[in-house]
């Protein structure tokens, strides 16, 4: 296991410039391939969110659309009234558009490509659930992002980050927020009540950091 972690860290460290927003070339292709391995974690995280038809749901770093596929399989009572995917990678936005076009039924989906440090398309206190899998590492400066998340969240709305701190590289300019306690403390300082839980999935686990707006 230790050697496996070292190998993953080495790979991520060498393609860290592609992990936030893959572009092209071999490193971009490899980054997209690695992100696709998050599918099991993402599907479990979406299940745990217990989405419903009254929700406005936002996913940050929507990637290749695993959340979309999971939501599309839900019954009508579990499909949010508004689904917002935020994805800064042109390649992933293209993949999302293709996935949406292939859905058997139309869902209330919108895609935005701007950095989520500002989300003017979301009103104050309008979002009930906001989610990002393997995303929080890249939010720099984290307090500024968290203030925007707090602005858009409803009272008692939840921000959920899925994290795998154990395999992220330690010395890159892209992977900034690599300590669970730092992330949790920053969320508390921003005005969220925070819990953490290790979530078991097939072939591993991830850490859920959940913030509820006070």
C-alpha positions as a printed Julia matrix, in Angstrom:
214×3 Matrix{Float64}:
   0.0    0.0     0.0
   2.83   2.39    0.93
   4.5    1.9    -2.45
   1.17   2.4    -4.21
   0.67   5.71   -2.41
   4.19   6.82   -3.36
   3.57   5.97   -7.02
   0.26   7.85   -7.1
   1.83  10.87   -5.43
   4.71  10.81   -7.92
   2.34  10.68  -10.89
   0.12  13.45   -9.54
   3.14  15.58   -8.74
   4.4   15.3   -12.3
   1.07  16.24  -13.89
  -0.14  18.64  -11.18
  -0.5   21.49  -13.69
  -3.12  19.4   -15.53
  -5.13  18.15  -12.54
  -7.17  21.31  -11.98
  -8.1   21.8   -15.65
  -6.76  19.25  -18.16
  -5.81  20.72  -21.53
  -4.04  18.42  -23.93
  -1.1   16.16  -24.62
  -0.11  13.03  -22.77
  -0.2   14.67  -19.32
  -3.69  16.07  -19.96
  -4.92  12.67  -21.13
  -3.41  11.02  -18.05
  -5.02  13.6   -15.75
  -8.43  12.92  -17.27
  -7.88   9.17  -16.93
  -6.97   9.53  -13.25
 -10.04  11.68  -12.6
 -12.25   9.0   -14.09
 -11.09   6.65  -11.33
 -13.05   8.86   -8.9
 -16.31   7.46  -10.26
 -17.04   5.14   -7.32
 -16.29   7.86   -4.78
 -18.42  10.39   -6.61
 -21.41   8.09   -6.91
 -21.28   7.26   -3.2
 -20.98  10.95   -2.32
 -24.04  11.79   -4.41
 -25.99   9.0    -2.7
 -25.03  10.36    0.7
 -26.23  13.86   -0.21
 -29.84  12.57   -0.31
 -30.85  14.96   -3.07
 -34.51  15.86   -3.5
 -36.74  17.82   -5.87
 -36.6   20.96   -3.72
 -32.82  21.2    -3.88
 -30.65  23.56   -5.85
 -27.55  21.43   -6.29
 -24.12  22.7    -7.34
 -21.14  20.54   -8.23
 -17.74  22.18   -8.47
 -15.28  20.47  -10.77
 -17.93  18.31  -12.39
 -15.34  16.55  -14.54
 -16.57  13.97  -17.01
 -20.07  13.82  -15.51
 -20.24  10.91  -13.1
 -22.61  12.85  -10.84
 -24.8   13.59  -13.83
 -25.11   9.9   -14.65
 -25.91   9.03  -11.04
 -28.59  11.75  -10.79
 -30.13  10.69  -14.11
 -30.76   7.23  -12.62
 -32.7    8.61   -9.66
 -36.46   8.78   -9.36
 -38.18  12.11   -9.97
 -38.5   12.89   -6.26
 -34.7   12.8    -5.94
 -33.83  15.0    -8.92
 -33.05  18.6    -7.86
 -35.1   21.44   -9.33
 -31.87  23.14  -10.44
 -28.58  21.39  -11.22
 -25.51  23.58  -11.68
 -22.23  22.13  -12.89
 -19.15  24.34  -12.61
 -16.19  23.13  -14.68
 -13.27  25.3   -15.8
 -11.78  22.69  -18.16
 -12.9   23.09  -21.78
 -12.36  19.38  -22.37
 -14.53  18.35  -19.45
 -17.26  20.85  -20.36
 -17.36  19.27  -23.8
 -17.72  15.83  -22.2
 -20.53  17.12  -19.98
 -22.39  18.54  -22.98
 -22.12  15.19  -24.75
 -23.41  13.35  -21.68
 -26.36  15.74  -21.34
 -27.28  15.25  -25.0
 -27.36  11.48  -24.47
 -29.75  11.57  -21.51
 -33.09   9.86  -22.18
 -34.96  12.71  -20.46
 -34.21  16.4   -20.12
 -32.96  17.55  -16.73
 -32.74  21.14  -15.34
 -28.98  21.37  -15.93
 -26.73  24.35  -16.56
 -22.97  24.43  -17.04
 -20.67  27.31  -16.11
 -16.98  27.62  -16.96
 -15.93  30.48  -14.7
 -13.8   29.98  -11.6
 -16.11  29.36   -8.63
 -14.49  32.09   -6.55
 -17.34  34.19   -7.98
 -20.68  32.7    -9.03
 -22.92  35.6   -10.08
 -25.45  33.2   -11.62
 -26.33  32.05   -8.07
 -28.32  34.37   -5.84
 -27.7   34.91   -2.15
 -29.01  32.04   -0.02
 -30.29  29.96   -2.93
 -28.21  26.75   -2.85
 -29.1   23.85   -0.58
 -26.25  21.45   -1.44
 -22.8   22.13   -2.9
 -20.32  19.36   -3.65
 -16.79  18.86   -4.91
 -14.81  15.62   -5.17
 -11.02  15.98   -5.04
 -11.4   19.7    -5.62
 -10.64  21.54   -2.39
  -6.88  21.14   -2.85
  -6.93  23.69   -5.68
  -9.05  26.46   -4.1
  -6.52  29.2    -3.44
  -7.0   31.31   -1.41
  -9.43  28.96    0.33
 -11.05  31.6     2.62
 -12.11  33.67   -0.4
 -13.8   30.67   -2.02
 -15.5   29.73    1.23
 -16.97  33.22    1.59
 -18.54  32.87   -1.85
 -19.9   29.44   -0.94
 -21.37  30.86    2.26
 -23.01  33.67    0.28
 -24.89  31.33   -2.04
 -25.84  28.73    0.57
 -29.24  28.63    2.26
 -29.39  28.55    6.04
 -28.56  24.96    7.05
 -27.39  24.27    3.5
 -24.43  21.9     3.2
 -21.04  22.12    1.5
 -19.43  18.7     1.04
 -15.86  18.04   -0.04
 -14.68  14.53   -0.87
 -10.94  14.28   -0.23
  -8.07  11.81   -0.57
  -5.33  13.67    1.25
  -3.25  10.53    1.66
  -2.27  10.41   -2.01
  -1.99  14.06   -2.99
   1.52  15.42   -3.69
   3.07  17.54   -0.96
   5.22  20.07   -2.82
   3.43  21.52   -5.83
   2.0   24.97   -6.47
  -1.32  23.51   -7.64
  -2.11  21.25   -4.66
  -2.37  23.91   -1.93
  -4.94  22.73    0.63
  -3.55  19.32    1.51
  -4.32  19.1     5.23
  -7.76  18.03    6.48
  -7.55  20.05    9.67
  -6.65  23.22    7.8
  -9.64  22.8     5.47
 -12.03  22.04    8.34
 -10.77  25.0    10.38
 -11.1   27.34    7.41
 -14.7   26.22    6.92
 -15.44  26.85   10.59
 -13.91  30.32   10.33
 -16.11  31.02    7.3
 -19.28  30.28    9.25
 -19.93  26.57    8.83
 -20.46  23.85   11.41
 -18.07  21.12   10.29
 -17.96  17.34   10.57
 -15.53  14.85    9.05
 -16.11  11.19    8.29
 -14.09   8.49    6.59
 -16.32   6.9     3.94
 -15.56   3.34    2.86
 -16.0    2.44   -0.8
 -14.93  -0.47   -2.97
 -11.13  -0.6    -3.12
 -10.56   2.17   -0.61
 -12.06   5.17    1.14
 -12.24   8.94    1.08
 -12.67  11.63    3.7
 -15.93  13.59    3.71
 -15.63  17.11    5.08
 -19.13  18.52    5.53
 -19.97  22.08    6.41
 -23.47  23.24    7.38
 -24.13  26.97    7.12
 -24.93  28.49   10.49
